Amino acid sequence: MPSAVRTTRFEFSGVSGLSASFKTVGVLGGMGPDATIDFLSEVVSLTRAGCDQDHIPMLVDNNTKVPNRQAAILGDGDDPGPIIGQMGRRLEAAGADFLVMPCNSAHAFLGPLAELTTIALISIIEVTADACKDCSSVGILATDGCLEFGGFQQALRDRGIAPVVPEAPDVAELMRLITRIKAGDKGPEVQRSMRVLAGTLVERGAEAIIAGCTEIPLVLSEGELPVPVISSTRALARATVAAAVAESR
């Protein structure tokens, strides 16, 4: 991850007091739209609130025109970095106190964001890796671009955790499943196939599975495998709630 990017990490206490004064979250969204909605829903569900005014304010740029992150990483598409940077600048100008981006592979393009904004970004990759701290080996279900970027692998190694990544044929199958999810197919066949891919990583020694594409938690949940499923969406949502509370104090 580029050193120029200001990343912030917060511990989630599980409590956000009623009638608290929260910082405003800027959400770099649209990558993809369903994943963004899932993230927003997680933030709402993790916030203890008695009325509308007790919830965390969020500014959302649901920009579906960001170039394909996988194609860009693999050298076959336009650079999404400049658009992501512009999104961050707009959110900061609109009043965001810090930024989050519920897309893992987009974290390969943080340079322009660091150049165009002055507020911190909570890294989905770092907070997800933090959630794996009790494991010695963790499987990564992520897009081909995200695996090529290597953000999760490095974050896990930095914590003394061995990454377990899918073999090439399984990555190809995973990409087919993610494409179907993005097209609205979250049915039993897709769910079953995702469990099979995750199970392959468990058989290779993974003590937990990172759902490292924000579409994956839409079809794979905790309790469906013999090991924990670490949703990157939920990890980011928990860190977002913690940051909104901590930064307001």
N, C-alpha and C positions, 0 to 999 in steps of 0.2 A: 504494500500500500504506500503511495507517495508520502514522503515525510512532511510535505507542505500542508497536507490535509489535517485540519483540527478535528480529531475524533474525541469523543467524550464517552465515558462508561460510568454507569450508575448501578448500585445494588437496589433490587426491588424489595421493599419492606412488606408488601402485601397490604398496606394501609395507606389510603389517601384521604385525609380528614374531610368531613363534610364542610361545605362553605369555605374551603381553602381558596387562596388566591394563586392560581396556576400561571406558569409561563405559557406562552403561545407556541405551539408546535407547527413547524412548516413541513408539509409532507410532499416529497417529490414522488408523485404517483403516476399511474397510467401504465405501469410496466409489470404486469398487465392490470387492466381495470378490475377484474374479479379479485386479484391478489390485493389490490389497494383497498377495496371494500372490506375484505377479510381482515386486513390490518386495522382499519378504522373500527370495525366491530370489536376486535380484541381489546383495543384501547378503552372503548366504552365499557366493555364487560369487566375489565380489570379496575375500573375506577369506582370506588364506593361513593354513591351519590344518592341524595334524597330528592333532588329536583334538577331541572335542566341546568340551573346556574352552578351546580356542584361539579359539572363535567369539565374536562380539559378542553380549552379552545384550540382548534386545529384549522390551519389554512392549508388547503389541498390544491395542488396543481396536478390535475388528472390528465396529463399530457400523453395522449395515445400516439403522437407523431414522433416520439423519440426513436431514432433509427435502431434497428435490430442489434441488440448487444452481442448476441452470439456471433453473428456474421462479422461484426467489427473486430471482435477478439481474434477470430480465425482468419482475419485478413481479407474478408470478402464482403465488406459493407462499409457504409459511412460511419464516421466517428460520432458517437452520441454525446461525447464530452461537452462540446460547446452548447448544445441545447440544454443539457443538465445544468451547466453553469448558469445559463440565462434563467432557468426555472428557479434556481436557488436565489439568484439576485432579486427576482420578482417577489419571492416569498419573504425575503428579508425586508425589502422595501415596504411590503404590506404589513409588517409588524411581527414576523416570526422571530422568536428568541433563540431557537436552535432548529436544526434540520434533521429529518430522518428520510430514508429512502428504502421502501419495502420491495427492493429488487436486488438480489445478491450479485448477479453478473455486472450490473451497472456500477458496482464499486471498483471496477477496473478502470473507470474513466473519471476520476475525481479531480484531476489537475485543474480544469477550468473552474470547477466549483470552488476550489481553494483560492483561485485568483480573483474571482468575482464576488465573493462573500466574506464577511468578517465574523460570522457566527459559526458555532461548532456543528459538526455532523456526528450523530451517534451511528457508529458502524454496525450494521446488521451482522457482519461477519465476526467482528470482535465479541459482541455480546452473545452470539450463538456459541462461539468457542468457549466463552466463560461458563456457559451452562453445561459444558461437558467436563468440568474440572475433576469429577470423581471417577472418570474413566481412563483406562490406559490405551484403548484403541477405539476409534469411532469411525463408522461408515458414513460416507458422504453421497447422498443422492442429490445431484445438481446437474445443470445443463452442461453440454460439451464445452461451451465457452467459459463457463465458470470454473470447470475443472482445469481447462487449459490455463486460465488466469492464475489458478493456484492459491487464491486467497484463503480458502478454508484449510488447505493442506498446511500452509505456512502458519496460520493462526493456531492450529492444533499442535504443530511441532514446537512452536514457541512456548506452549504450555506443557511440553513433555508428553504429548498424546500422539500415538501413531495413527495417521489417517489410513483408511481403507477405502479405495476408490473402485468403482465398477470397471469391469473389463470392457473393451471396445464394443462388442456386440450388445452388451447391456446398456451402454451409454446410448447407442443408436435406438434401442427399444425405449429407453427413458425419454429421448427426444420426441419419439412418436407419441408417447403418452402425454407429454406436456403440451404438444400441439393440439391434441384432442381436448385436453382440459381447457386450453385457451379458446377453443371453438365452442365450449359449453358442454362438453361431454364429461360428466362426473359420475357416470353410471357404474354398475357393479363390475363390468368387465375391466374398466380402467382401474377401479379400486383393487380388484384381485391381482391384476398384472403389476401394479405398484407394490403390493405386498410381496409378490414373488421376487421382484428385483431387490427389495429391502432384505428379504430372507436370505438371498445369496450372499449379501455382505455379512449378515449374522453368521452364516456358515463358515465364513472366512475369518471369524474372530472378532467382529465388531461388537462392542459392549453397549453401544447405543447407535442410533441412526439419525444423522442430521437431515432434516427435510430442507435442503439447501437451495431450493427454488421455491419462490413464494406461491406457486401454483400447487406444489405437492401437498401442503397441509389441507388443501381442499378435498383430497381423496385419501389421505393417510393420516390417521389420528393415533394419539397415545392409547395403549391398550390393545392394539391390533397385532403387535409383535411380541416375542418373548423378551425383548429388550426395550428400553425407553426410546421414544421418538422425540427428538429435539426439534420442534418447529421453529425455524428462523423467524417466521412471522410473529409468533408468540414471544420469542425472546426479545425481539425489537419492541414489541408493544409493552412488555414489562419494563424495559429500560426507558421507554418513552414516558410512562407514567411516573417512574422514579425520578427522572430528570425534571419533569414539569413541576413536581412537588419540591425537589431539592433546590432547584434554581430559583424558586419563588420565595425561599426563606432568607 
